[in-house]
Amino acid sequence: MHGVVRWRLKDLVQWLWDEFRIEVSETTLGRELRALSYRKLSARPRHHAKSEAAVADFKKPFPRVWRKSRPTRPMAGR
């Protein structure tokens, strides 16, 4: 395994050179990857001071306060 979590175009260009001695620009590689339907994806950033306890408390189920509405009847004549 290569051990890379996220590939940047710069990293891919270097990997292509190291593995196959193929020289390609970042622009060209990006264009080719888009043509193959690859898209740039980034993970959602996490706050450094995130509290796991606060997250767990937030995810606790709350009692149902709202009642379901009765189904609506179709309007006559339409």
Rosetta blueprint (number, residue, H / E / L):
1 M L
2 H L
3 G L
4 V L
5 V L
6 R L
7 W L
8 R L
9 L H
10 K H
11 D H
12 L H
13 V H
14 Q H
15 W H
16 L H
17 W H
18 D H
19 E H
20 F H
21 R L
22 I L
23 E L
24 V L
25 S L
26 E H
27 T H
28 T H
29 L H
30 G H
31 R H
32 E H
33 L H
34 R H
35 A H
36 L L
37 S L
38 Y L
39 R L
40 K L
41 L L
42 S L
43 A L
44 R L
45 P L
46 R L
47 H L
48 H L
49 A L
50 K L
51 S L
52 E H
53 A H
54 A H
55 V H
56 A H
57 D H
58 F H
59 K H
60 K L
61 P L
62 F L
63 P L
64 R L
65 V L
66 W L
67 R L
68 K L
69 S L
70 R L
71 P L
72 T L
73 R L
74 P L
75 M L
76 A L
77 G L
78 R L
